[in-house]
Amino acid sequence: MRVATLIAGIALVLTVLWESFETLVLPRRVSRRLRFTRGYYRLLWGTWTRIGPHKAGQWRELYLSVFAPLSLLMLLGLWVLGVMFGFALIQWGLNTPLAPVGSAAFGTHLYLSATSFVTLGLGDYAPTSGPGHAIVAIEAAAGFAFLALTISYLPVLYQAFSRREVRISMLDQWAGSPPSAVELLRRAASYDSLDSVSELLGTWERWSAELLESHLSYPVLAYFRSQHEHESWLAALTSILDLSSLVLAGVEGVSAWQARRTFAISRHAVVDLAQVLHMPPQAVPATRIDAEGVARARRILEDAGIEVPLDLESRLLPLRAKYEPYVYVLSQRVEMELPDFLRPADAVDDWERTAWNEPE
């Protein structure tokens, strides 16, 4: 029994420490399928979405926004408990004598493990053998290292979140809330600034690359939601893919070379994020824009003075097929709505709203 407990304790400590290393330190995607952290998020997110408010709206969005930071704190707590429990199993499996009681029960070893990990050093129980001293020293060092990693990890995570949200907030003035690729082109053309869209695509090319790097390293960022209504990282990324697709389909006035680069890195981001969240692509059940919608988009753009090819719909289809199945499954997973190509008639930009939900 004690030998089996010793082996189980060693395995538990090594597993938790390796999981925390992969999550907090390792700056690349982990490809193996059997991971505690991945299973933890899939189980917790599924439970969280089922037990909360089911009606879409402000309360549902507020409820979902709590998940990411709370789940992160809970994960850190589970890691701490796992390490303390594992070291207690090791000490009990070795039957380490403790002063002043000698051979101690498992609960006493667990108490000693907890005080050692958080470095309280109360001294009411202490190992009296060489292996016991070594294990306590190793656990105290692990506690210091874990605390240092946690302190450095959280600022990095929130800095990545902040950088992501700055561009999303700025997109509101360009494309509306929720963002629309057609509306973005119309607004730019109405101010005779269509050439500025090329610069915008260059900015979002860098944003998409940063999103790809940060969200692959820290997948929990995908669950962090924007602070403003009708905004999300997925809606912004999808609208930029829509915009790039329109330019590549033949809409004049914007650099096709810049659009191609932005489309490539943005599509790379959605494909890899779908993979890291284990969401295989699916056919979009309802098209985001039909033939009538494409005709409306053409009229809107032509009225704004933008040249649009007559076969816009046939040119758009193969481009949309490259990313829509991926953004659709991501939308289903994180419960973030996808934007439309066309701006809804009753849409109001977030910057035009007040706290009382009335446009000024």
N, C-alpha and C positions, 0 to 999 in steps of 0.2 A: 504493500500500500504506500509506504513512504517513498519507495523508489519511483513508483508511478507518479506520485505527487510531485517529486523533484523534477522529473522529466516534463510534466505538464507545466510546472512553474517556469522552467527555463524556456520552453516553447512559447508560453504566453508573453514573457518579457521580451524575447527576441522579436516576436511577431508585432507587438505594439510599437516597439522602438523602430523597427523597420518601416511600419506603416506611417509613423510620424515623420520619419526621414523622407520617405517618398512624397508625402503630402507637403511638408514644410520646406524641404531643402532641395530635393531633386528637381532641376529646372527643365523637365521634359515629360512628355506623356508616358504613363506606365501602361504597357500593352497587355500584361497578364490579366486574365479575366477574374481570377479569384482574389478579391481584395476586400478587406473589411470595410474600408472607407466607402468604396463604391456601393457595396451592399447596404451600408448604413444609410446613404443618401437616397437610394432607390426605395428602400422600405419606409424611411421617415417621410419622404416627399409624398409617396403614395398615400400614407396614412394621414398626413397633414391636409392634403387636398380633399380627402373624403370626409373628414370630420368637421371641417369648417363651414362657413356660410356657402350655400350652393348657388345662390342667385348672383349673377354677374352684376358688378356695380362697385360703388365706393367701398363698402364694407368688405366685400370679397377681396378687392385689391389691397386694402389695408391689412387684412388677415394674411394674405400671401406674402406681403412685404416683410413680415416678422420672421418668416421661416429661415432665410439665409443667415442673418446674424445669430439667431437663437440656435440653429442647428450647429453652427460653428462652435459656439460656447459649449454646447452639449457634447460635441465630438472631443473637444479638448478635455472635458471632464471625464469622459469614458476612457480616454487614453491614460489619464492619471490613475483612475481606479484600476485599470488593467495592469499597469506597472506595479502599483502597490500590492495588488492581490497576487501577482506573479512572484514577487520577491517574498511575500509571506509564505507562499507554497514552497519556495525553495528552502527557506529557513526551517519550516516544519518538516519538510521531507528529509533534511539533514539532521533533524532532531537537535538543533542547535541549543545548547544550554544557555539560559538567561539568568542573570543575577537580578533579584535575589531568590527566584523560585526554582531554578534548575530546569528540568524538562517542563516546557510550557504548552498550554493548549494553543490551537490554531488562532483563536481570537486574540490571544496575547501577541503572537507573531504578527498578526495583521496590524495591531496597534503599533508595534515597533516599526513595522514597515512604513506606516503612514507618517509617523514622526520623523523617520529617517528621510523619506522622500521630500517632505516639505522642510527639512532641516530645522525642526523645532529643537531637537536635542534636549528633551526633558530629563532624561537620565534615570527615570524610575525603573526602566527595564533596559538591560544592556547585555550583549553577547559576551560570553566568557571564553570562547574558543577562537582560534585563528581564522577558520573559515567564516565564522559568524562576523568577526571584525571586518574581514574583506568584503563580505556581501553588503554590510551596512555602508561601508565607504563607497562601494560601487553605486549603491542606490542613491546615496546623497549626491554623488557626482552627476548621476542621471537626472536627479531633481533640479540641480542647478542648470544643467544643459537644457532641459525641457523648458524651464522658466525663461531662459535667454532666447531660445528659439521662438517661443510664443510672443515675447515682447517685440522681437524683430519681425515676426510674421504678420501680425495684425496691421502695423503701419504700412507695410508693403502692399497688403491686400486692399486697404482703403485708399491708398494713393492710386492704385490701378483703377479702382472704381471711380474715383474722382476724375481722373483723366478721361475715362470713358464718357462720363456724364456731361462734361463741358461741351464736347462737340454735339452731343444729342440735344442739349438745350439750345445751342446756336442754330440747329437745323430747323427749329420752330419758325424763325423769321424767313427762312428760305423756302420751306416747303409746306408749312402749316402743321396743324395738330389734329389728327395724325398726319404724318408726312405723305406727300403725293409727288411722284416724279413729274407728272404732267403739270401740276400746279407750280412746281419749282421752275420748270422751263418757262411757263407763262409769266410768272412774276419777273424773272430775269429779263425776258424779252420786252415786257411792258416798260421797263426802265432803260431799255436799250443797252443792256449789260449782259447779253448772252455769252460773251466771251469770258465773263467771270465764272461761268459754270465749269470751265476747264480747270481753273485754279481750285474751285471747290472740290472737284473730283480728285485732284492731286492731294488735297488735304485729307480727304476720306480714304485715299489709298494708304496713307501713313496710319490713319486711325484703324483701318481694317487689319493692317499688319500688327499693330500694337494689341488689338483685340485678340487676334489669333495667338500671339505669344502669351499674353497674360491669362487667357481663359483656358488654354491647354495646360499651362503650369498650375493654375488654380481654378479647376472646374466649378467650384462653388460660386464664383463670380457670375456664372450664368443665371443663378437664382436671385441675385441682387436686382431689385427693381428700381426704376427711376423715381425721382421724387415728384415728378409732375404727371398729371393725368394725360392720357393719350400719347405718352412717350415711353419708349423702351429701346434697349440696344438692338433687339431683333427687328423692330419696326424700322429703325434707322438704317440698319444694314440692308434690309430688304428693299427699302426705297432707293438706296444708292445702287443696288443691283438693277432695279427697274430703270433708273435714270441711265445707267451705263448701257443697258439693253436698248433703250430708245435711241441713244446716240449711235450705237453700233448697227441698229436697224436702218439708219439712213437719215435721222433727224439732223439737219444742217445747223451750223453755227458753233459747234462744240468740237474740240479736238477728239477725233476717233482714236488716236493712239493713246491719249490719256484715258479715255473711256475703256479701252481694251485692258490697260494695266490695272485700273481700278476694278473692273469686272473680274479679272483673274484672281487678284488677292482676296476680294470679297467672297467670291465663290469658294476659294480655298478655305476661308474661315468657316463658312457654314457647313461645308462637307466635313472638315475635321472636327468641328464641334458636335455634329450629329454622331460622328464615330466615337468621340470620347464619352458621350452620354449614352452610347449604345442604342441609337435610334436609327434603324435602317430607313432609307428613303421610301416614301409611299407616293402613289399617284394622288394628285390633288383632286378631291372629290368634286369640288365646285370651282370652276375656273374663276380667277380673280378679275378677269376682264374678257368679255365675249366680243363677238363681231360688232355688235352695236356700240359697245364701250370703246372699241378701237376707233370706230367712225366718229364718235363724240370727241375722243382725244385728238384725232386729226383735225377736226373743226376748231377745237380750242387752240391748238398750236398754230394753225394757219391764220386764225383771226388775230393771233399775237404777232404775226409776221414771220413765222418760222416755216421753212420749207420742209415738207414731209413727203416721203415716197408714197405712191398709191398702194403699193403692196406691203404696207406697214405690218399688217396682221401676220402674213406668211413669214416675214422676216423676224418678227418677234417670237414666234412659236418655238423655234429650236433654241433660242437664247434662254427663254423662260424655262424650258425643260431641263436646263442644266443646273438650276438652283431652286426652283419652286418645290420639288419633292423634298428637299432638305429643310428649307425654311418652314415648310408645312409641319413636318414631324417635330422640329424644334418648338414651333408654336404650340403643338399639342402637349409637349413635355413640360415646358415652363409656363404654360398658360399665359402667353402674351399674344395679343391679336396682331395679325398681319395687316399692313396698310393696303389701301386700294391705289390703283394707278390714278384714278380720278378722285378729286377732292369731293367729299360729301357736301351736298347743298347747304346743310345746316351747320357745317363745321365752323368753329371759332378758334383762332389761334390761342395758345396758352397765355401769350403775353398780353392778349386783349381781355383776359378774364380777371375778375376780382375774387376776393375770398368768399363772396356771396354768389359766385358762379354766374355773375351777370357781366356781359361784355361792356367795356367802357368806350 
